[in-house]
Amino acid sequence: MSLSQTVKRLTGYKAWANEITFSAVKSLPEGEATKERKTRYKNIIYTLNHVFVIDCIFKAHLENQPHTYTTRNTETYPLLEELWQAVQIIDQWYLDYAHSISEEELTEVVNFRFVDGGKGTMSRSEMILHIVNHGTYHRGLVSDMMYQVPAVPPTNDLTVYLRDVVYGLN
């Protein structure tokens, strides 16, 4: 599989995993998505908002454009439905980007600054791998918080995406 095929597959996985995660979060009893929990990002929505913010920051890096973020999350978090609408837009941007970028461009190294001011250097494919991996990590935290409700989170592993969506084996 080529690098561009891998990037297309991973951005497809990211969008799929976000969709089933948001669907599960929206089905929680009222107040559970905003209930404070013992976690760095306080609650489910704030955790998902952090993922969105990082997606936006790396979109700006990929476009060689500045962004307005000075931290890795916003001071407050949006309503769940507003966040879901914004996540769908950024996921579509990553899907479109993955389908439009060449193999050569994927290996191009981009220099940028992290929000803490430190220097960053990554290839475009590494940036995409980062946002996919980062989202996976934080969806795992959301799953843990869902178990605390108690509710069963969706199984949003890459293997399930490959089985059910890519290869249609289920």
LUMBATI-523989 format. One record per residue (C-alpha): residue number from 0; residue in one letter; x, y, z. Coordinates in steps of 0.2 Angstrom, whole numbers, plus 5000, padded with zeros to 4 digits. Example, Ala and Ser with C-alpha at 12.3 -4.5 7.8 and 13.67 -1.06 7.14 Angstrom:
<recs>
@num = 0	residu = a	c1 = 5062	c2 = 4978	c3 = 5039
@num = 1	residu = s	c1 = 5068	c2 = 4995	c3 = 5036
</recs>
This chain:
<recs>
@num = 0	residu = m	c1 = 5000	c2 = 5000	c3 = 5000
@num = 1	residu = s	c1 = 5007	c2 = 5017	c3 = 4995
@num = 2	residu = l	c1 = 5009	c2 = 5031	c3 = 5008
@num = 3	residu = s	c1 = 4995	c2 = 5041	c3 = 4999
@num = 4	residu = q	c1 = 4983	c2 = 5026	c3 = 5001
@num = 5	residu = t	c1 = 4988	c2 = 5024	c3 = 5019
@num = 6	residu = v	c1 = 4984	c2 = 5042	c3 = 5022
@num = 7	residu = k	c1 = 4967	c2 = 5041	c3 = 5014
@num = 8	residu = r	c1 = 4963	c2 = 5025	c3 = 5024
@num = 9	residu = l	c1 = 4968	c2 = 5033	c3 = 5040
@num = 10	residu = t	c1 = 4958	c2 = 5049	c3 = 5037
@num = 11	residu = g	c1 = 4943	c2 = 5038	c3 = 5033
@num = 12	residu = y	c1 = 4945	c2 = 5029	c3 = 5049
@num = 13	residu = k	c1 = 4946	c2 = 5045	c3 = 5059
@num = 14	residu = a	c1 = 4930	c2 = 5052	c3 = 5051
@num = 15	residu = w	c1 = 4921	c2 = 5035	c3 = 5055
@num = 16	residu = a	c1 = 4927	c2 = 5034	c3 = 5072
@num = 17	residu = n	c1 = 4922	c2 = 5051	c3 = 5076
@num = 18	residu = e	c1 = 4905	c2 = 5048	c3 = 5069
@num = 19	residu = i	c1 = 4901	c2 = 5033	c3 = 5080
@num = 20	residu = t	c1 = 4909	c2 = 5041	c3 = 5095
@num = 21	residu = f	c1 = 4898	c2 = 5057	c3 = 5094
@num = 22	residu = s	c1 = 4883	c2 = 5046	c3 = 5090
@num = 23	residu = a	c1 = 4886	c2 = 5036	c3 = 5106
@num = 24	residu = v	c1 = 4889	c2 = 5052	c3 = 5116
@num = 25	residu = k	c1 = 4873	c2 = 5060	c3 = 5110
@num = 26	residu = s	c1 = 4864	c2 = 5045	c3 = 5116
@num = 27	residu = l	c1 = 4870	c2 = 5047	c3 = 5134
@num = 28	residu = p	c1 = 4857	c2 = 5052	c3 = 5147
@num = 29	residu = e	c1 = 4856	c2 = 5071	c3 = 5149
@num = 30	residu = g	c1 = 4870	c2 = 5079	c3 = 5158
@num = 31	residu = e	c1 = 4882	c2 = 5065	c3 = 5157
@num = 32	residu = a	c1 = 4893	c2 = 5072	c3 = 5142
@num = 33	residu = t	c1 = 4896	c2 = 5088	c3 = 5153
@num = 34	residu = k	c1 = 4897	c2 = 5079	c3 = 5170
@num = 35	residu = e	c1 = 4914	c2 = 5083	c3 = 5178
@num = 36	residu = r	c1 = 4925	c2 = 5068	c3 = 5179
@num = 37	residu = k	c1 = 4943	c2 = 5064	c3 = 5185
@num = 38	residu = t	c1 = 4952	c2 = 5068	c3 = 5169
@num = 39	residu = r	c1 = 4963	c2 = 5081	c3 = 5162
@num = 40	residu = y	c1 = 4949	c2 = 5088	c3 = 5151
@num = 41	residu = k	c1 = 4936	c2 = 5088	c3 = 5164
@num = 42	residu = n	c1 = 4922	c2 = 5080	c3 = 5154
@num = 43	residu = i	c1 = 4918	c2 = 5071	c3 = 5138
@num = 44	residu = i	c1 = 4914	c2 = 5086	c3 = 5127
@num = 45	residu = y	c1 = 4929	c2 = 5096	c3 = 5133
@num = 46	residu = t	c1 = 4940	c2 = 5081	c3 = 5128
@num = 47	residu = l	c1 = 4932	c2 = 5080	c3 = 5111
@num = 48	residu = n	c1 = 4934	c2 = 5098	c3 = 5109
@num = 49	residu = h	c1 = 4953	c2 = 5096	c3 = 5113
@num = 50	residu = v	c1 = 4954	c2 = 5084	c3 = 5098
@num = 51	residu = f	c1 = 4945	c2 = 5096	c3 = 5087
@num = 52	residu = v	c1 = 4957	c2 = 5111	c3 = 5092
@num = 53	residu = i	c1 = 4972	c2 = 5100	c3 = 5088
@num = 54	residu = d	c1 = 4965	c2 = 5095	c3 = 5071
@num = 55	residu = c	c1 = 4962	c2 = 5114	c3 = 5068
@num = 56	residu = i	c1 = 4980	c2 = 5118	c3 = 5073
@num = 57	residu = f	c1 = 4988	c2 = 5104	c3 = 5062
@num = 58	residu = k	c1 = 4976	c2 = 5109	c3 = 5047
@num = 59	residu = a	c1 = 4984	c2 = 5127	c3 = 5048
@num = 60	residu = h	c1 = 5002	c2 = 5119	c3 = 5049
@num = 61	residu = l	c1 = 4997	c2 = 5108	c3 = 5033
@num = 62	residu = e	c1 = 4991	c2 = 5124	c3 = 5024
@num = 63	residu = n	c1 = 5007	c2 = 5134	c3 = 5030
@num = 64	residu = q	c1 = 4995	c2 = 5146	c3 = 5038
@num = 65	residu = p	c1 = 4994	c2 = 5154	c3 = 5055
@num = 66	residu = h	c1 = 4981	c2 = 5149	c3 = 5068
@num = 67	residu = t	c1 = 4973	c2 = 5158	c3 = 5082
@num = 68	residu = y	c1 = 4976	c2 = 5145	c3 = 5096
@num = 69	residu = t	c1 = 4987	c2 = 5149	c3 = 5110
@num = 70	residu = t	c1 = 4983	c2 = 5133	c3 = 5120
@num = 71	residu = r	c1 = 4978	c2 = 5115	c3 = 5116
@num = 72	residu = n	c1 = 4960	c2 = 5118	c3 = 5121
@num = 73	residu = t	c1 = 4948	c2 = 5132	c3 = 5122
@num = 74	residu = e	c1 = 4943	c2 = 5141	c3 = 5138
@num = 75	residu = t	c1 = 4926	c2 = 5134	c3 = 5137
@num = 76	residu = y	c1 = 4918	c2 = 5121	c3 = 5126
@num = 77	residu = p	c1 = 4904	c2 = 5122	c3 = 5114
@num = 78	residu = l	c1 = 4887	c2 = 5113	c3 = 5114
@num = 79	residu = l	c1 = 4889	c2 = 5095	c3 = 5109
@num = 80	residu = e	c1 = 4879	c2 = 5097	c3 = 5093
@num = 81	residu = e	c1 = 4889	c2 = 5113	c3 = 5088
@num = 82	residu = l	c1 = 4905	c2 = 5103	c3 = 5091
@num = 83	residu = w	c1 = 4899	c2 = 5088	c3 = 5081
@num = 84	residu = q	c1 = 4895	c2 = 5100	c3 = 5066
@num = 85	residu = a	c1 = 4913	c2 = 5108	c3 = 5067
@num = 86	residu = v	c1 = 4921	c2 = 5090	c3 = 5068
@num = 87	residu = q	c1 = 4912	c2 = 5085	c3 = 5053
@num = 88	residu = i	c1 = 4919	c2 = 5100	c3 = 5043
@num = 89	residu = i	c1 = 4937	c2 = 5097	c3 = 5049
@num = 90	residu = d	c1 = 4935	c2 = 5078	c3 = 5046
@num = 91	residu = q	c1 = 4929	c2 = 5082	c3 = 5028
@num = 92	residu = w	c1 = 4944	c2 = 5094	c3 = 5026
@num = 93	residu = y	c1 = 4956	c2 = 5080	c3 = 5030
@num = 94	residu = l	c1 = 4947	c2 = 5068	c3 = 5019
@num = 95	residu = d	c1 = 4948	c2 = 5080	c3 = 5004
@num = 96	residu = y	c1 = 4966	c2 = 5084	c3 = 5008
@num = 97	residu = a	c1 = 4971	c2 = 5066	c3 = 5009
@num = 98	residu = h	c1 = 4963	c2 = 5063	c3 = 4992
@num = 99	residu = s	c1 = 4971	c2 = 5078	c3 = 4984
@num = 100	residu = i	c1 = 4989	c2 = 5077	c3 = 4990
@num = 101	residu = s	c1 = 5003	c2 = 5068	c3 = 4980
@num = 102	residu = e	c1 = 5015	c2 = 5055	c3 = 4987
@num = 103	residu = e	c1 = 5029	c2 = 5068	c3 = 4985
@num = 104	residu = e	c1 = 5020	c2 = 5081	c3 = 4995
@num = 105	residu = l	c1 = 5016	c2 = 5069	c3 = 5009
@num = 106	residu = t	c1 = 5035	c2 = 5068	c3 = 5012
@num = 107	residu = e	c1 = 5038	c2 = 5086	c3 = 5012
@num = 108	residu = v	c1 = 5044	c2 = 5093	c3 = 5029
@num = 109	residu = v	c1 = 5035	c2 = 5107	c3 = 5037
@num = 110	residu = n	c1 = 5042	c2 = 5118	c3 = 5050
@num = 111	residu = f	c1 = 5030	c2 = 5126	c3 = 5063
@num = 112	residu = r	c1 = 5028	c2 = 5131	c3 = 5081
@num = 113	residu = f	c1 = 5019	c2 = 5122	c3 = 5094
@num = 114	residu = v	c1 = 5007	c2 = 5132	c3 = 5104
@num = 115	residu = d	c1 = 5019	c2 = 5132	c3 = 5119
@num = 116	residu = g	c1 = 5032	c2 = 5141	c3 = 5107
@num = 117	residu = g	c1 = 5043	c2 = 5126	c3 = 5104
@num = 118	residu = k	c1 = 5049	c2 = 5122	c3 = 5087
@num = 119	residu = g	c1 = 5041	c2 = 5108	c3 = 5077
@num = 120	residu = t	c1 = 5046	c2 = 5099	c3 = 5061
@num = 121	residu = m	c1 = 5036	c2 = 5085	c3 = 5053
@num = 122	residu = s	c1 = 5032	c2 = 5078	c3 = 5036
@num = 123	residu = r	c1 = 5014	c2 = 5081	c3 = 5030
@num = 124	residu = s	c1 = 5011	c2 = 5062	c3 = 5032
@num = 125	residu = e	c1 = 5018	c2 = 5062	c3 = 5050
@num = 126	residu = m	c1 = 5006	c2 = 5077	c3 = 5054
@num = 127	residu = i	c1 = 4991	c2 = 5066	c3 = 5047
@num = 128	residu = l	c1 = 4997	c2 = 5051	c3 = 5057
@num = 129	residu = h	c1 = 4998	c2 = 5062	c3 = 5072
@num = 130	residu = i	c1 = 4980	c2 = 5069	c3 = 5071
@num = 131	residu = v	c1 = 4973	c2 = 5051	c3 = 5068
@num = 132	residu = n	c1 = 4983	c2 = 5044	c3 = 5083
@num = 133	residu = h	c1 = 4979	c2 = 5059	c3 = 5094
@num = 134	residu = g	c1 = 4961	c2 = 5057	c3 = 5091
@num = 135	residu = t	c1 = 4962	c2 = 5038	c3 = 5094
@num = 136	residu = y	c1 = 4970	c2 = 5041	c3 = 5111
@num = 137	residu = h	c1 = 4957	c2 = 5054	c3 = 5116
@num = 138	residu = r	c1 = 4942	c2 = 5043	c3 = 5110
@num = 139	residu = g	c1 = 4949	c2 = 5030	c3 = 5122
@num = 140	residu = l	c1 = 4948	c2 = 5043	c3 = 5136
@num = 141	residu = v	c1 = 4930	c2 = 5046	c3 = 5131
@num = 142	residu = s	c1 = 4927	c2 = 5028	c3 = 5131
@num = 143	residu = d	c1 = 4933	c2 = 5027	c3 = 5149
@num = 144	residu = m	c1 = 4922	c2 = 5041	c3 = 5154
@num = 145	residu = m	c1 = 4907	c2 = 5033	c3 = 5146
@num = 146	residu = y	c1 = 4910	c2 = 5017	c3 = 5156
@num = 147	residu = q	c1 = 4909	c2 = 5028	c3 = 5171
@num = 148	residu = v	c1 = 4891	c2 = 5033	c3 = 5166
@num = 149	residu = p	c1 = 4889	c2 = 5018	c3 = 5165
@num = 150	residu = a	c1 = 4887	c2 = 5016	c3 = 5146
@num = 151	residu = v	c1 = 4895	c2 = 5005	c3 = 5133
@num = 152	residu = p	c1 = 4906	c2 = 5015	c3 = 5121
@num = 153	residu = p	c1 = 4907	c2 = 5010	c3 = 5103
@num = 154	residu = t	c1 = 4921	c2 = 4999	c3 = 5097
@num = 155	residu = n	c1 = 4930	c2 = 5011	c3 = 5086
@num = 156	residu = d	c1 = 4946	c2 = 5002	c3 = 5083
@num = 157	residu = l	c1 = 4955	c2 = 5003	c3 = 5067
@num = 158	residu = t	c1 = 4953	c2 = 4984	c3 = 5065
@num = 159	residu = v	c1 = 4934	c2 = 4986	c3 = 5066
@num = 160	residu = y	c1 = 4934	c2 = 5000	c3 = 5053
@num = 161	residu = l	c1 = 4945	c2 = 4989	c3 = 5042
@num = 162	residu = r	c1 = 4933	c2 = 4974	c3 = 5044
@num = 163	residu = d	c1 = 4916	c2 = 4983	c3 = 5043
@num = 164	residu = v	c1 = 4919	c2 = 4997	c3 = 5032
@num = 165	residu = v	c1 = 4934	c2 = 4994	c3 = 5021
@num = 166	residu = y	c1 = 4933	c2 = 4975	c3 = 5018
@num = 167	residu = g	c1 = 4914	c2 = 4974	c3 = 5022
@num = 168	residu = l	c1 = 4916	c2 = 4957	c3 = 5032
@num = 169	residu = n	c1 = 4903	c2 = 4961	c3 = 5045
</recs>
